[in-house]
Amino acid sequence: MKYSTQRILTTHVGSLPRPNKVAELIFAKEREEEFDQSDFNETIADAVKNAVARQVDVGVDIVSDGEMSKISYATYIKERISGFEGDTPRSPPKDLLDYPSFLEKQARTGATPSYKRPKCTGEIRPTNPEPLETDLKNFRVALETANVEEAFMNSASPGVIALFQPNEYYKNHDEYLEALAEAMRVEYEGIVAAGFLLQLDSPDLGLGRHMLFADKPDEDYQRLAGTHVEVLNHALRNIPADRVRMHVCWGNYEGPHHYDAPMAMVLPVALKANIGALLFEASNPRHAHEWTTFRDAKLPDELILIPGVIDSTTNFIEHPDLVAERICRFADIVGRERVIAGSDCGFATFAGFGAVDGEIAYAKLASMAEGAKIASDRLWG
């Protein structure tokens, strides 16, 4: 995993706006409608190639495949491991329940994504390696003509799978997590073996506080979240920490977020993960002030910080000077080499859905790259 040795490098959380045809094909597959498999394969491959090229064009150094093939960052796993079927009634985050008129407005205007969230009804085990193999191939081909510093691929953590897909099969939550971790280990190791950085998406550590652990005291949340990390570390036992980055967040949606657990509570749990880099929200109005938590914390000497210096839920294009200011703030804490500029969250965590216009998403990434240049001039002189 590269450090910012000569300048501030740039990256993002992973998901990028999918072309309309990609979203249409993904949902046709989800609804089990007839579709041309060869057209599907070609469309996804082209979308990955275009996503990589656009990232390079706007100045992103460490790129992803945009999660083009996935319907969402957590439910995609039902095509890869067994034990999931059906759908699950939606349970809104606690903060939205406090404002029913806003929640109703979001649903009425289509501002919430609609897709199946299957539940666990049987034994979990890896069953279908083809989707991952196809993703790896498409990404590898797309990178052949791209000049990038590094490349990463997203994968769901056991905890976030458990957060969105409830257990109706295993005796308890711990057994469910352990089964998920062992099944997902195949994907984790496959991504790293292919030469890519593994990015684990773990919003269960933040968002989980006001969803999965909403009615529990802080002590129970910290204990349960700690178990999530312990199980995750076991799944990572064959992977060096410097090949793994982890993303934590409080939910990639516009909303009150007044029940978000403070970073001071989330960070000690996240730091127990066997990772080389941590991605986190640092620019939205609820969490921008929490850079002080990192200033005051005892951080591992080698850990790379990837703060979100651009927001992923608004169409404001951040000014490059503001981006540079945010980058330098963290560089003052851990040193310039251990900071990489990132986004608060993904720009399209669900296919066909995103609060930020597709073109504006890339404009925000371009502004991030420009801000990184300004920060580099300040930090390297």
C-alpha positions in Angstrom: 0.0 0.0 0.0 1.5 3.3 -1.1 2.1 6.3 1.1 2.0 9.9 -0.1 5.8 10.1 -0.3 6.2 12.9 -2.9 2.7 14.4 -3.0 -0.7 13.8 -1.5 -2.3 10.9 -3.3 -6.0 10.8 -4.1 -8.6 8.0 -3.9 -12.3 7.6 -3.0 -14.6 5.0 -1.3 -15.4 2.9 -4.3 -18.8 3.1 -5.9 -19.3 5.4 -8.9 -22.4 6.4 -10.9 -23.4 3.6 -13.2 -24.6 4.2 -16.7 -28.4 3.9 -17.2 -28.0 0.7 -19.2 -25.9 -0.9 -16.5 -28.6 -0.1 -13.9 -31.3 -1.4 -16.1 -29.6 -4.7 -16.8 -28.7 -5.2 -13.1 -32.3 -4.7 -12.1 -33.6 -7.0 -14.9 -31.3 -9.6 -13.4 -32.5 -8.9 -9.9 -36.2 -9.3 -11.1 -35.2 -12.5 -12.8 -36.4 -11.1 -16.2 -35.0 -12.4 -19.4 -31.8 -10.6 -20.6 -29.0 -11.2 -23.0 -26.1 -12.5 -20.9 -23.5 -11.6 -23.5 -24.8 -8.1 -23.7 -24.8 -7.9 -19.9 -21.2 -9.0 -19.8 -20.1 -6.6 -22.5 -21.9 -3.7 -20.9 -20.4 -4.2 -17.5 -16.9 -4.7 -18.9 -17.2 -1.4 -20.9 -18.6 0.4 -17.9 -15.6 -0.7 -15.8 -13.2 0.4 -18.5 -14.9 3.8 -18.8 -15.0 4.3 -15.0 -11.3 3.7 -14.7 -10.5 6.0 -17.6 -12.7 8.8 -16.0 -11.0 8.4 -12.6 -7.7 8.9 -14.3 -8.9 11.8 -16.3 -10.0 13.7 -13.2 -6.9 13.0 -11.2 -7.7 10.0 -9.0 -4.5 8.1 -8.2 -5.8 5.0 -6.5 -8.8 3.7 -8.5 -11.6 1.2 -8.2 -13.9 -0.6 -10.7 -16.7 1.6 -9.5 -18.6 -1.4 -8.3 -20.3 -1.5 -11.7 -21.5 -5.1 -11.5 -23.0 -4.8 -8.0 -26.6 -3.9 -7.2 -25.5 -2.6 -3.8 -22.4 -2.8 -1.6 -23.9 -5.4 0.8 -26.6 -7.4 -0.9 -24.5 -8.4 -3.9 -23.1 -11.3 -1.9 -26.3 -13.4 -2.4 -25.0 -14.3 -5.8 -21.7 -15.5 -4.3 -22.5 -17.3 -1.1 -25.4 -19.6 -0.1 -28.1 -19.2 2.6 -29.9 -16.0 1.4 -33.4 -15.7 -0.1 -36.5 -13.6 -0.1 -36.7 -10.0 1.1 -36.7 -8.1 4.4 -39.0 -5.3 5.6 -37.2 -2.0 5.7 -36.2 -0.6 9.1 -35.2 3.1 8.8 -32.3 4.5 10.8 -33.3 5.9 14.2 -32.7 9.5 13.1 -35.2 9.3 10.3 -37.9 7.9 12.6 -37.7 11.1 14.6 -38.8 13.1 11.5 -41.6 11.1 9.8 -42.5 13.9 7.4 -39.0 13.9 6.0 -38.9 10.1 5.8 -42.2 10.2 4.0 -40.9 12.8 1.6 -37.8 10.8 0.9 -39.9 7.7 0.0 -42.4 9.7 -2.1 -39.8 11.4 -4.2 -37.8 8.3 -4.8 -34.9 9.4 -2.7 -34.5 6.0 -1.1 -33.3 3.0 -3.1 -35.6 0.1 -3.8 -34.0 -3.4 -4.0 -34.3 -6.8 -2.3 -32.6 -7.3 1.0 -32.6 -11.1 1.4 -32.4 -12.7 4.8 -30.3 -15.7 6.0 -32.5 -18.8 5.9 -29.9 -21.5 5.4 -26.2 -22.5 5.8 -23.8 -19.9 4.5 -20.9 -21.1 2.4 -19.1 -19.9 -0.8 -20.9 -21.3 -3.9 -20.3 -19.2 -7.0 -16.8 -17.9 -7.8 -17.7 -16.6 -11.3 -19.0 -13.1 -10.3 -15.7 -12.3 -8.5 -13.6 -13.8 -11.2 -15.4 -11.7 -13.8 -15.0 -8.6 -11.7 -11.3 -9.2 -11.3 -10.9 -9.8 -15.1 -12.8 -6.7 -16.1 -10.8 -4.6 -13.7 -7.5 -6.0 -14.8 -8.3 -5.4 -18.5 -9.4 -1.8 -17.7 -6.1 -1.1 -15.9 -4.0 -2.3 -18.9 -4.1 1.1 -20.5 -4.5 3.2 -17.4 -1.7 5.1 -15.5 -2.6 4.7 -11.9 -0.7 4.5 -8.6 -2.7 1.5 -7.2 -6.1 -0.2 -7.6 -8.5 -1.4 -5.0 -11.7 -3.5 -5.0 -14.5 -3.3 -2.5 -15.9 -6.2 -0.5 -18.6 -6.3 2.2 -17.5 -6.9 5.8 -19.3 -9.7 7.7 -20.7 -7.0 10.0 -22.4 -5.0 7.2 -23.9 -8.1 5.7 -25.4 -8.9 9.0 -26.6 -5.3 9.4 -28.7 -5.4 6.3 -29.6 -9.1 6.0 -31.0 -10.5 9.2 -30.3 -14.0 10.5 -33.1 -16.5 10.7 -31.0 -19.6 10.6 -28.0 -19.5 13.0 -28.5 -19.8 16.8 -27.1 -16.4 17.5 -25.5 -13.3 16.1 -21.9 -14.6 16.8 -22.5 -17.8 14.9 -23.9 -15.9 12.0 -21.0 -13.5 11.9 -18.5 -16.4 12.0 -20.2 -18.2 9.1 -20.2 -14.9 7.1 -16.6 -14.3 7.8 -15.4 -17.7 6.7 -17.5 -17.6 3.5 -16.3 -14.1 2.6 -12.7 -15.0 3.3 -12.6 -16.6 -0.2 -13.4 -13.2 -1.7 -11.0 -11.3 0.5 -8.1 -13.5 -0.4 -9.1 -13.7 -4.0 -8.9 -9.9 -4.4 -5.5 -9.6 -2.8 -4.2 -12.6 -4.8 -5.2 -10.8 -7.9 -2.9 -7.9 -7.0 -5.4 -5.4 -5.8 -5.8 -3.7 -2.5 -8.8 -5.1 -0.5 -11.2 -2.5 0.7 -13.6 -3.6 3.4 -16.9 -1.7 3.7 -17.8 -1.6 7.4 -20.5 0.9 8.0 -21.8 -1.5 10.7 -19.2 0.2 13.0 -20.9 3.6 12.6 -24.3 3.2 11.0 -24.8 0.1 13.0 -25.0 2.2 16.2 -28.4 3.7 15.3 -29.7 0.6 13.4 -28.4 -2.8 14.5 -27.6 -1.6 18.0 -30.2 1.3 18.2 -31.8 0.1 21.4 -28.7 -1.0 23.2 -26.6 1.0 25.7 -23.2 2.3 24.5 -21.4 -0.5 26.4 -23.3 -3.2 24.5 -22.6 -1.4 21.2 -18.9 -1.2 21.9 -18.8 -4.9 22.9 -20.8 -6.1 19.8 -18.9 -3.9 17.4 -15.7 -5.2 18.9 -16.9 -8.7 18.1 -17.5 -7.6 14.5 -13.9 -6.5 14.2 -12.6 -9.7 15.9 -14.5 -11.9 13.5 -13.3 -9.7 10.6 -9.7 -10.1 11.7 -10.0 -13.8 11.7 -11.2 -13.7 8.1 -8.2 -11.6 7.3 -5.7 -13.9 9.0 -3.9 -14.8 5.7 -3.7 -11.2 4.4 -1.0 -8.7 5.3 -2.4 -5.6 6.9 -0.8 -3.4 4.3 -3.0 -4.9 1.6 -6.2 -3.9 3.4 -8.1 -0.6 3.8 -11.4 -0.3 5.7 -14.2 2.2 5.3 -16.4 3.2 8.2 -19.4 5.6 7.9 -22.7 6.5 9.5 -24.9 5.9 6.4 -24.5 7.5 3.0 -27.8 9.4 3.1 -29.0 13.0 3.6 -30.7 13.1 6.9 -30.5 14.5 10.5 -27.8 12.0 11.6 -28.3 13.3 15.2 -28.0 9.8 16.6 -24.6 9.1 14.9 -22.2 7.7 17.4 -19.3 10.1 17.9 -16.0 9.3 16.3 -14.5 9.1 19.7 -16.6 6.0 20.3 -16.2 4.5 16.8 -12.4 5.0 16.3 -11.2 2.8 19.2 -13.2 -0.1 17.8 -12.1 0.5 14.2 -8.4 0.7 15.3 -8.6 -2.9 16.4 -8.9 -4.0 12.8 -5.9 -5.5 11.0 -5.7 -2.9 8.3 -3.2 -0.6 6.7 -5.5 2.4 6.0 -8.8 3.8 7.4 -11.3 5.7 5.3 -13.9 7.8 7.2 -16.3 10.7 6.9 -14.6 14.0 7.6 -16.3 16.7 5.5 -20.1 16.5 6.1 -21.7 18.8 8.7 -22.1 16.1 11.3 -18.6 14.9 11.3 -16.3 17.6 9.9 -15.3 18.7 13.4 -14.1 15.3 14.5 -10.6 15.7 13.1 -9.8 16.5 16.7 -10.5 13.0 17.7 -7.6 11.8 15.6 -5.4 14.6 17.0 -6.1 13.4 20.5 -6.0 9.6 19.8 -3.0 7.3 19.9 -2.9 6.0 16.4 -0.8 3.1 15.1 2.5 4.3 13.7 2.0 2.9 10.2 -1.7 3.5 9.7 -2.7 5.6 6.7 -5.6 8.0 7.2 -7.9 8.6 4.2 -10.3 11.3 5.4 -13.3 12.3 3.3 -12.4 15.7 2.0 -15.5 15.8 -0.3 -19.0 14.9 0.7 -21.0 12.2 -1.1 -24.6 13.4 -0.4 -24.7 16.9 -1.8 -24.2 18.4 -5.2 -22.0 21.2 -3.9 -18.6 21.0 -5.6 -16.1 21.6 -2.8 -13.6 24.4 -3.4 -10.0 23.1 -3.9 -8.8 25.4 -1.2 -11.2 23.9 1.3 -10.1 20.4 0.2 -6.5 21.4 0.8 -7.3 22.8 4.2 -8.9 19.5 5.2 -5.9 17.5 3.9 -3.4 19.7 5.7 -5.3 19.4 9.0 -4.7 15.6 9.0 -1.2 15.9 7.7 -0.4 18.0 10.8 -1.6 15.1 12.9 0.1 12.1 11.4 2.5 13.6 8.8 2.0 14.2 5.1 3.1 10.7 4.1 0.3 9.1 5.9 -2.6 11.1 4.5 -4.4 10.2 1.2 -7.4 12.4 0.1 -10.7 10.5 -0.2 -14.5 10.9 -0.2 -16.9 10.6 2.7 -18.6 7.6 1.1 -19.4 6.1 -2.3 -21.2 8.1 -5.0 -23.5 5.2 -6.0 -23.8 2.7 -3.2 -26.9 1.4 -4.9 -27.4 0.8 -8.6 -29.6 3.4 -10.2 -29.5 5.6 -7.1 -27.4 8.4 -6.0 -28.0 11.8 -4.4 -25.2 13.3 -6.4 -25.6 13.8 -10.2 -23.2 11.5 -12.1 -21.3 14.3 -13.8 -21.1 16.4 -10.6 -19.6 13.3 -8.8 -16.7 13.4 -11.2 -16.4 17.2 -10.9 -16.1 16.7 -7.1 -13.4 14.2 -7.6 -11.6 16.6 -9.9 -11.8 19.3 -7.3 -10.4 16.9 -4.8 -7.4 16.3 -7.0 -6.9 20.0 -7.4 -7.1 20.5 -3.7 -4.5 17.7 -3.2 -2.1 19.6 -5.5 -2.5 22.7 -3.5 -2.0 20.8 -0.2 1.1 19.1 -1.7 2.6 22.5 -2.6 2.0 23.7 1.0 3.4 20.5 2.6 6.4 19.9 0.3 7.1 23.5 -0.4 
